[in-house]
């Protein structure tokens, strides 16, 4: 998922360089959403992985 975030971020940078503001904004917002989703899943994974065995 982090790979997709980097991909959309690079697309946003390239689109901004060539002057495609709408595409750049869309790609940047998708990258932000994916990054937040990655962070949430990483925190959940860490929390569930550190449980003590019963």
CHARMM internal coordinates of N, CA and C (Angstrom, degrees):
IC EDIT
DIST 1 N 1 CA 1.4474
DIST 1 CA 1 C 1.5261
ANGL 1 N 1 CA 1 C 110.17
DIST 1 C 2 N 1.2872
ANGL 1 CA 1 C 2 N 115.51
DIHE 1 N 1 CA 1 C 2 N -34.18
DIST 2 N 2 CA 1.4595
ANGL 1 C 2 N 2 CA 118.47
DIHE 1 CA 1 C 2 N 2 CA 178.38
DIST 2 CA 2 C 1.5295
ANGL 2 N 2 CA 2 C 110.50
DIHE 1 C 2 N 2 CA 2 C -67.49
DIST 2 C 3 N 1.3083
ANGL 2 CA 2 C 3 N 116.29
DIHE 2 N 2 CA 2 C 3 N -30.72
DIST 3 N 3 CA 1.4692
ANGL 2 C 3 N 3 CA 120.35
DIHE 2 CA 2 C 3 N 3 CA 176.39
DIST 3 CA 3 C 1.5173
ANGL 3 N 3 CA 3 C 112.18
DIHE 2 C 3 N 3 CA 3 C -63.98
DIST 3 C 4 N 1.3360
ANGL 3 CA 3 C 4 N 116.55
DIHE 3 N 3 CA 3 C 4 N -40.70
DIST 4 N 4 CA 1.4612
ANGL 3 C 4 N 4 CA 120.71
DIHE 3 CA 3 C 4 N 4 CA 176.69
DIST 4 CA 4 C 1.5217
ANGL 4 N 4 CA 4 C 110.71
DIHE 3 C 4 N 4 CA 4 C -64.06
DIST 4 C 5 N 1.3328
ANGL 4 CA 4 C 5 N 116.26
DIHE 4 N 4 CA 4 C 5 N -38.00
DIST 5 N 5 CA 1.4598
ANGL 4 C 5 N 5 CA 120.21
DIHE 4 CA 4 C 5 N 5 CA 178.77
DIST 5 CA 5 C 1.5226
ANGL 5 N 5 CA 5 C 110.90
DIHE 4 C 5 N 5 CA 5 C -61.13
DIST 5 C 6 N 1.3095
ANGL 5 CA 5 C 6 N 116.36
DIHE 5 N 5 CA 5 C 6 N -46.02
DIST 6 N 6 CA 1.4645
ANGL 5 C 6 N 6 CA 120.97
DIHE 5 CA 5 C 6 N 6 CA 178.87
DIST 6 CA 6 C 1.5324
ANGL 6 N 6 CA 6 C 110.61
DIHE 5 C 6 N 6 CA 6 C -63.98
DIST 6 C 7 N 1.3283
ANGL 6 CA 6 C 7 N 116.60
DIHE 6 N 6 CA 6 C 7 N -39.14
DIST 7 N 7 CA 1.4622
ANGL 6 C 7 N 7 CA 120.60
DIHE 6 CA 6 C 7 N 7 CA 179.18
DIST 7 CA 7 C 1.5216
ANGL 7 N 7 CA 7 C 111.55
DIHE 6 C 7 N 7 CA 7 C -61.75
DIST 7 C 8 N 1.3346
ANGL 7 CA 7 C 8 N 117.05
DIHE 7 N 7 CA 7 C 8 N -48.01
DIST 8 N 8 CA 1.4545
ANGL 7 C 8 N 8 CA 119.60
DIHE 7 CA 7 C 8 N 8 CA 179.57
DIST 8 CA 8 C 1.5234
ANGL 8 N 8 CA 8 C 111.61
DIHE 7 C 8 N 8 CA 8 C -66.98
DIST 8 C 9 N 1.3249
ANGL 8 CA 8 C 9 N 117.40
DIHE 8 N 8 CA 8 C 9 N -32.88
DIST 9 N 9 CA 1.4600
ANGL 8 C 9 N 9 CA 120.17
DIHE 8 CA 8 C 9 N 9 CA 177.03
DIST 9 CA 9 C 1.5253
ANGL 9 N 9 CA 9 C 110.99
DIHE 8 C 9 N 9 CA 9 C -65.50
DIST 9 C 10 N 1.3137
ANGL 9 CA 9 C 10 N 117.12
DIHE 9 N 9 CA 9 C 10 N -41.59
DIST 10 N 10 CA 1.4693
ANGL 9 C 10 N 10 CA 121.15
DIHE 9 CA 9 C 10 N 10 CA 178.18
DIST 10 CA 10 C 1.5276
ANGL 10 N 10 CA 10 C 110.27
DIHE 9 C 10 N 10 CA 10 C -66.29
DIST 10 C 11 N 1.3403
ANGL 10 CA 10 C 11 N 116.63
DIHE 10 N 10 CA 10 C 11 N -39.95
DIST 11 N 11 CA 1.4672
ANGL 10 C 11 N 11 CA 119.78
DIHE 10 CA 10 C 11 N 11 CA 176.59
DIST 11 CA 11 C 1.5265
ANGL 11 N 11 CA 11 C 110.01
DIHE 10 C 11 N 11 CA 11 C -61.23
DIST 11 C 12 N 1.3310
ANGL 11 CA 11 C 12 N 116.77
DIHE 11 N 11 CA 11 C 12 N -41.06
DIST 12 N 12 CA 1.4640
ANGL 11 C 12 N 12 CA 120.46
DIHE 11 CA 11 C 12 N 12 CA 179.39
DIST 12 CA 12 C 1.5222
ANGL 12 N 12 CA 12 C 111.45
DIHE 11 C 12 N 12 CA 12 C -63.41
DIST 12 C 13 N 1.3231
ANGL 12 CA 12 C 13 N 116.70
DIHE 12 N 12 CA 12 C 13 N -41.75
DIST 13 N 13 CA 1.4688
ANGL 12 C 13 N 13 CA 120.00
DIHE 12 CA 12 C 13 N 13 CA 179.62
DIST 13 CA 13 C 1.5241
ANGL 13 N 13 CA 13 C 110.90
DIHE 12 C 13 N 13 CA 13 C -64.89
DIST 13 C 14 N 1.3382
ANGL 13 CA 13 C 14 N 116.67
DIHE 13 N 13 CA 13 C 14 N -45.13
DIST 14 N 14 CA 1.4667
ANGL 13 C 14 N 14 CA 120.11
DIHE 13 CA 13 C 14 N 14 CA -179.61
DIST 14 CA 14 C 1.5250
ANGL 14 N 14 CA 14 C 110.80
DIHE 13 C 14 N 14 CA 14 C -64.58
DIST 14 C 15 N 1.3360
ANGL 14 CA 14 C 15 N 116.99
DIHE 14 N 14 CA 14 C 15 N -41.66
DIST 15 N 15 CA 1.4710
ANGL 14 C 15 N 15 CA 120.05
DIHE 14 CA 14 C 15 N 15 CA 179.00
DIST 15 CA 15 C 1.5184
ANGL 15 N 15 CA 15 C 110.86
DIHE 14 C 15 N 15 CA 15 C -64.73
DIST 15 C 16 N 1.3280
ANGL 15 CA 15 C 16 N 117.56
DIHE 15 N 15 CA 15 C 16 N -37.49
DIST 16 N 16 CA 1.4631
ANGL 15 C 16 N 16 CA 120.15
DIHE 15 CA 15 C 16 N 16 CA 178.68
DIST 16 CA 16 C 1.5258
ANGL 16 N 16 CA 16 C 111.23
DIHE 15 C 16 N 16 CA 16 C -67.18
DIST 16 C 17 N 1.3221
ANGL 16 CA 16 C 17 N 117.04
DIHE 16 N 16 CA 16 C 17 N -36.87
DIST 17 N 17 CA 1.4691
ANGL 16 C 17 N 17 CA 120.42
DIHE 16 CA 16 C 17 N 17 CA 178.91
DIST 17 CA 17 C 1.5313
ANGL 17 N 17 CA 17 C 110.58
DIHE 16 C 17 N 17 CA 17 C -63.78
DIST 17 C 18 N 1.3453
ANGL 17 CA 17 C 18 N 116.45
DIHE 17 N 17 CA 17 C 18 N -40.05
DIST 18 N 18 CA 1.4624
ANGL 17 C 18 N 18 CA 120.08
DIHE 17 CA 17 C 18 N 18 CA -178.38
DIST 18 CA 18 C 1.5255
ANGL 18 N 18 CA 18 C 113.17
DIHE 17 C 18 N 18 CA 18 C -86.06
DIST 18 C 19 N 1.3388
ANGL 18 CA 18 C 19 N 117.60
DIHE 18 N 18 CA 18 C 19 N 1.02
DIST 19 N 19 CA 1.4478
ANGL 18 C 19 N 19 CA 120.08
DIHE 18 CA 18 C 19 N 19 CA 172.96
DIST 19 CA 19 C 1.5150
ANGL 19 N 19 CA 19 C 116.12
DIHE 18 C 19 N 19 CA 19 C 91.40
DIST 19 C 20 N 1.3122
ANGL 19 CA 19 C 20 N 117.68
DIHE 19 N 19 CA 19 C 20 N 12.07
DIST 20 N 20 CA 1.4594
ANGL 19 C 20 N 20 CA 121.04
DIHE 19 CA 19 C 20 N 20 CA 178.23
DIST 20 CA 20 C 1.5229
ANGL 20 N 20 CA 20 C 108.45
DIHE 19 C 20 N 20 CA 20 C -91.36
DIST 20 C 21 N 1.3324
ANGL 20 CA 20 C 21 N 116.52
DIHE 20 N 20 CA 20 C 21 N 84.16
DIST 21 N 21 CA 1.4625
ANGL 20 C 21 N 21 CA 121.73
DIHE 20 CA 20 C 21 N 21 CA -174.09
DIST 21 CA 21 C 1.5114
ANGL 21 N 21 CA 21 C 113.51
DIHE 20 C 21 N 21 CA 21 C -65.43
DIST 21 C 22 N 1.3336
ANGL 21 CA 21 C 22 N 117.49
DIHE 21 N 21 CA 21 C 22 N -41.02
DIST 22 N 22 CA 1.4600
ANGL 21 C 22 N 22 CA 120.45
DIHE 21 CA 21 C 22 N 22 CA -178.74
DIST 22 CA 22 C 1.5200
ANGL 22 N 22 CA 22 C 112.63
DIHE 21 C 22 N 22 CA 22 C -65.98
DIST 22 C 23 N 1.3106
ANGL 22 CA 22 C 23 N 115.61
DIHE 22 N 22 CA 22 C 23 N -43.35
DIST 23 N 23 CA 1.4640
ANGL 22 C 23 N 23 CA 120.19
DIHE 22 CA 22 C 23 N 23 CA 179.12
DIST 23 CA 23 C 1.5262
ANGL 23 N 23 CA 23 C 109.93
DIHE 22 C 23 N 23 CA 23 C -67.24
DIST 23 C 24 N 1.3149
ANGL 23 CA 23 C 24 N 116.31
DIHE 23 N 23 CA 23 C 24 N -39.39
DIST 24 N 24 CA 1.4621
ANGL 23 C 24 N 24 CA 120.29
DIHE 23 CA 23 C 24 N 24 CA 179.60
DIST 24 CA 24 C 1.5221
ANGL 24 N 24 CA 24 C 110.76
DIHE 23 C 24 N 24 CA 24 C -63.75
DIST 24 C 25 N 1.3233
ANGL 24 CA 24 C 25 N 116.96
DIHE 24 N 24 CA 24 C 25 N -42.84
DIST 25 N 25 CA 1.4614
ANGL 24 C 25 N 25 CA 120.33
DIHE 24 CA 24 C 25 N 25 CA 179.74
DIST 25 CA 25 C 1.5239
ANGL 25 N 25 CA 25 C 111.18
DIHE 24 C 25 N 25 CA 25 C -66.08
DIST 25 C 26 N 1.3224
ANGL 25 CA 25 C 26 N 116.64
DIHE 25 N 25 CA 25 C 26 N -40.29
DIST 26 N 26 CA 1.4652
ANGL 25 C 26 N 26 CA 120.45
DIHE 25 CA 25 C 26 N 26 CA 178.89
DIST 26 CA 26 C 1.5260
ANGL 26 N 26 CA 26 C 111.14
DIHE 25 C 26 N 26 CA 26 C -64.79
DIST 26 C 27 N 1.3058
ANGL 26 CA 26 C 27 N 116.72
DIHE 26 N 26 CA 26 C 27 N -45.91
DIST 27 N 27 CA 1.4583
ANGL 26 C 27 N 27 CA 120.51
DIHE 26 CA 26 C 27 N 27 CA -179.37
DIST 27 CA 27 C 1.5296
ANGL 27 N 27 CA 27 C 110.94
DIHE 26 C 27 N 27 CA 27 C -65.21
DIST 27 C 28 N 1.3283
ANGL 27 CA 27 C 28 N 116.84
DIHE 27 N 27 CA 27 C 28 N -37.55
DIST 28 N 28 CA 1.4639
ANGL 27 C 28 N 28 CA 120.16
DIHE 27 CA 27 C 28 N 28 CA 179.06
DIST 28 CA 28 C 1.5287
ANGL 28 N 28 CA 28 C 110.67
DIHE 27 C 28 N 28 CA 28 C -67.09
DIST 28 C 29 N 1.3324
ANGL 28 CA 28 C 29 N 117.03
DIHE 28 N 28 CA 28 C 29 N -39.39
DIST 29 N 29 CA 1.4630
ANGL 28 C 29 N 29 CA 118.65
DIHE 28 CA 28 C 29 N 29 CA 179.44
DIST 29 CA 29 C 1.5205
ANGL 29 N 29 CA 29 C 111.27
DIHE 28 C 29 N 29 CA 29 C -69.20
DIST 29 C 30 N 1.3238
ANGL 29 CA 29 C 30 N 117.93
DIHE 29 N 29 CA 29 C 30 N -36.80
DIST 30 N 30 CA 1.4603
ANGL 29 C 30 N 30 CA 120.44
DIHE 29 CA 29 C 30 N 30 CA 175.73
DIST 30 CA 30 C 1.5262
ANGL 30 N 30 CA 30 C 109.82
DIHE 29 C 30 N 30 CA 30 C -64.13
DIST 30 C 31 N 1.3327
ANGL 30 CA 30 C 31 N 117.31
DIHE 30 N 30 CA 30 C 31 N -40.74
DIST 31 N 31 CA 1.4631
ANGL 30 C 31 N 31 CA 120.64
DIHE 30 CA 30 C 31 N 31 CA 178.56
DIST 31 CA 31 C 1.5247
ANGL 31 N 31 CA 31 C 110.93
DIHE 30 C 31 N 31 CA 31 C -63.10
DIST 31 C 32 N 1.3350
ANGL 31 CA 31 C 32 N 117.34
DIHE 31 N 31 CA 31 C 32 N -39.27
DIST 32 N 32 CA 1.4665
ANGL 31 C 32 N 32 CA 120.29
DIHE 31 CA 31 C 32 N 32 CA 177.65
DIST 32 CA 32 C 1.5189
ANGL 32 N 32 CA 32 C 111.60
DIHE 31 C 32 N 32 CA 32 C -63.61
DIST 32 C 33 N 1.3258
ANGL 32 CA 32 C 33 N 116.76
DIHE 32 N 32 CA 32 C 33 N -44.47
DIST 33 N 33 CA 1.4611
ANGL 32 C 33 N 33 CA 121.01
DIHE 32 CA 32 C 33 N 33 CA -179.95
DIST 33 CA 33 C 1.5210
ANGL 33 N 33 CA 33 C 110.64
DIHE 32 C 33 N 33 CA 33 C -62.71
DIST 33 C 34 N 1.3206
ANGL 33 CA 33 C 34 N 117.16
DIHE 33 N 33 CA 33 C 34 N -44.36
DIST 34 N 34 CA 1.4616
ANGL 33 C 34 N 34 CA 120.28
DIHE 33 CA 33 C 34 N 34 CA 179.77
DIST 34 CA 34 C 1.5267
ANGL 34 N 34 CA 34 C 111.46
DIHE 33 C 34 N 34 CA 34 C -65.18
DIST 34 C 35 N 1.3229
ANGL 34 CA 34 C 35 N 117.20
DIHE 34 N 34 CA 34 C 35 N -36.46
DIST 35 N 35 CA 1.4584
ANGL 34 C 35 N 35 CA 120.15
DIHE 34 CA 34 C 35 N 35 CA 179.64
DIST 35 CA 35 C 1.5225
ANGL 35 N 35 CA 35 C 110.84
DIHE 34 C 35 N 35 CA 35 C -67.38
DIST 35 C 36 N 1.3269
ANGL 35 CA 35 C 36 N 117.07
DIHE 35 N 35 CA 35 C 36 N -41.86
DIST 36 N 36 CA 1.4656
ANGL 35 C 36 N 36 CA 120.22
DIHE 35 CA 35 C 36 N 36 CA 177.44
DIST 36 CA 36 C 1.5275
ANGL 36 N 36 CA 36 C 110.32
DIHE 35 C 36 N 36 CA 36 C -64.23
DIST 36 C 37 N 1.3264
ANGL 36 CA 36 C 37 N 117.07
DIHE 36 N 36 CA 36 C 37 N -41.41
DIST 37 N 37 CA 1.4621
ANGL 36 C 37 N 37 CA 120.40
DIHE 36 CA 36 C 37 N 37 CA 177.57
DIST 37 CA 37 C 1.5294
ANGL 37 N 37 CA 37 C 110.49
DIHE 36 C 37 N 37 CA 37 C -61.76
DIST 37 C 38 N 1.3354
ANGL 37 CA 37 C 38 N 116.34
DIHE 37 N 37 CA 37 C 38 N -40.89
DIST 38 N 38 CA 1.4601
ANGL 37 C 38 N 38 CA 120.09
DIHE 37 CA 37 C 38 N 38 CA 177.10
DIST 38 CA 38 C 1.5220
ANGL 38 N 38 CA 38 C 111.38
DIHE 37 C 38 N 38 CA 38 C -61.54
DIST 38 C 39 N 1.3337
ANGL 38 CA 38 C 39 N 116.85
DIHE 38 N 38 CA 38 C 39 N -44.18
DIST 39 N 39 CA 1.4638
ANGL 38 C 39 N 39 CA 119.94
DIHE 38 CA 38 C 39 N 39 CA 179.69
DIST 39 CA 39 C 1.5309
ANGL 39 N 39 CA 39 C 111.97
DIHE 38 C 39 N 39 CA 39 C -63.07
DIST 39 C 40 N 1.3319
ANGL 39 CA 39 C 40 N 116.50
DIHE 39 N 39 CA 39 C 40 N -43.33
DIST 40 N 40 CA 1.4602
ANGL 39 C 40 N 40 CA 120.35
DIHE 39 CA 39 C 40 N 40 CA 179.49
DIST 40 CA 40 C 1.5252
ANGL 40 N 40 CA 40 C 110.42
DIHE 39 C 40 N 40 CA 40 C -62.18
DIST 40 C 41 N 1.3239
ANGL 40 CA 40 C 41 N 117.15
DIHE 40 N 40 CA 40 C 41 N -46.63
DIST 41 N 41 CA 1.4608
ANGL 40 C 41 N 41 CA 120.01
DIHE 40 CA 40 C 41 N 41 CA 179.89
DIST 41 CA 41 C 1.5263
ANGL 41 N 41 CA 41 C 111.80
DIHE 40 C 41 N 41 CA 41 C -65.81
DIST 41 C 42 N 1.3212
ANGL 41 CA 41 C 42 N 117.87
DIHE 41 N 41 CA 41 C 42 N -34.95
DIST 42 N 42 CA 1.4642
ANGL 41 C 42 N 42 CA 120.54
DIHE 41 CA 41 C 42 N 42 CA 178.15
DIST 42 CA 42 C 1.5256
ANGL 42 N 42 CA 42 C 111.10
DIHE 41 C 42 N 42 CA 42 C -66.48
DIST 42 C 43 N 1.3366
ANGL 42 CA 42 C 43 N 117.26
DIHE 42 N 42 CA 42 C 43 N -41.86
DIST 43 N 43 CA 1.4662
ANGL 42 C 43 N 43 CA 120.70
DIHE 42 CA 42 C 43 N 43 CA 179.01
DIST 43 CA 43 C 1.5272
ANGL 43 N 43 CA 43 C 110.23
DIHE 42 C 43 N 43 CA 43 C -65.96
DIST 43 C 44 N 1.3291
ANGL 43 CA 43 C 44 N 117.01
DIHE 43 N 43 CA 43 C 44 N -42.72
DIST 44 N 44 CA 1.4688
ANGL 43 C 44 N 44 CA 120.06
DIHE 43 CA 43 C 44 N 44 CA 178.09
DIST 44 CA 44 C 1.5211
ANGL 44 N 44 CA 44 C 110.27
DIHE 43 C 44 N 44 CA 44 C -62.57
DIST 44 C 45 N 1.3071
ANGL 44 CA 44 C 45 N 117.06
DIHE 44 N 44 CA 44 C 45 N -42.47
DIST 45 N 45 CA 1.4584
ANGL 44 C 45 N 45 CA 121.04
DIHE 44 CA 44 C 45 N 45 CA 179.23
DIST 45 CA 45 C 1.5301
ANGL 45 N 45 CA 45 C 111.46
DIHE 44 C 45 N 45 CA 45 C -62.77
DIST 45 C 46 N 1.3207
ANGL 45 CA 45 C 46 N 116.31
DIHE 45 N 45 CA 45 C 46 N -41.64
DIST 46 N 46 CA 1.4610
ANGL 45 C 46 N 46 CA 119.40
DIHE 45 CA 45 C 46 N 46 CA 178.58
DIST 46 CA 46 C 1.5233
ANGL 46 N 46 CA 46 C 111.24
DIHE 45 C 46 N 46 CA 46 C -66.45
DIST 46 C 47 N 1.3232
ANGL 46 CA 46 C 47 N 116.64
DIHE 46 N 46 CA 46 C 47 N -40.10
DIST 47 N 47 CA 1.4683
ANGL 46 C 47 N 47 CA 120.44
DIHE 46 CA 46 C 47 N 47 CA -179.03
DIST 47 CA 47 C 1.5160
ANGL 47 N 47 CA 47 C 110.95
DIHE 46 C 47 N 47 CA 47 C -66.37
DIST 47 C 48 N 1.3238
ANGL 47 CA 47 C 48 N 117.37
DIHE 47 N 47 CA 47 C 48 N -42.48
DIST 48 N 48 CA 1.4662
ANGL 47 C 48 N 48 CA 120.03
DIHE 47 CA 47 C 48 N 48 CA -178.29
DIST 48 CA 48 C 1.5325
ANGL 48 N 48 CA 48 C 111.81
DIHE 47 C 48 N 48 CA 48 C -76.43
DIST 48 C 49 N 1.3061
ANGL 48 CA 48 C 49 N 116.82
DIHE 48 N 48 CA 48 C 49 N -27.29
DIST 49 N 49 CA 1.4610
ANGL 48 C 49 N 49 CA 120.43
DIHE 48 CA 48 C 49 N 49 CA -178.53
DIST 49 CA 49 C 1.5162
ANGL 49 N 49 CA 49 C 113.18
DIHE 48 C 49 N 49 CA 49 C -78.01
DIST 49 C 50 N 1.3305
ANGL 49 CA 49 C 50 N 118.62
DIHE 49 N 49 CA 49 C 50 N -16.98
DIST 50 N 50 CA 1.4645
ANGL 49 C 50 N 50 CA 121.88
DIHE 49 CA 49 C 50 N 50 CA -176.33
DIST 50 CA 50 C 1.5252
ANGL 50 N 50 CA 50 C 112.06
DIHE 49 C 50 N 50 CA 50 C -100.04
DIST 50 C 51 N 1.3275
ANGL 50 CA 50 C 51 N 117.46
DIHE 50 N 50 CA 50 C 51 N 10.67
DIST 51 N 51 CA 1.4708
ANGL 50 C 51 N 51 CA 119.45
DIHE 50 CA 50 C 51 N 51 CA 178.36
DIST 51 CA 51 C 1.5299
ANGL 51 N 51 CA 51 C 109.98
DIHE 50 C 51 N 51 CA 51 C -67.77
DIST 51 C 52 N 1.3000
ANGL 51 CA 51 C 52 N 114.36
DIHE 51 N 51 CA 51 C 52 N 148.46
DIST 52 N 52 CA 1.4657
ANGL 51 C 52 N 52 CA 120.44
DIHE 51 CA 51 C 52 N 52 CA 177.23
DIST 52 CA 52 C 1.5315
ANGL 52 N 52 CA 52 C 108.66
DIHE 51 C 52 N 52 CA 52 C -80.55
DIST 52 C 53 N 1.3113
ANGL 52 CA 52 C 53 N 117.05
DIHE 52 N 52 CA 52 C 53 N 138.67
DIST 53 N 53 CA 1.4779
ANGL 52 C 53 N 53 CA 118.39
DIHE 52 CA 52 C 53 N 53 CA 178.72
DIST 53 CA 53 C 1.5314
ANGL 53 N 53 CA 53 C 110.77
DIHE 52 C 53 N 53 CA 53 C -67.07
DIST 53 C 54 N 1.2995
ANGL 53 CA 53 C 54 N 115.81
DIHE 53 N 53 CA 53 C 54 N 140.65
DIST 54 N 54 CA 1.4754
ANGL 53 C 54 N 54 CA 120.46
DIHE 53 CA 53 C 54 N 54 CA -176.70
DIST 54 CA 54 C 1.5139
ANGL 54 N 54 CA 54 C 111.43
DIHE 53 C 54 N 54 CA 54 C -86.14
END
COOR INIT
IC SEED 1 N 1 CA 1 C
IC BUILD
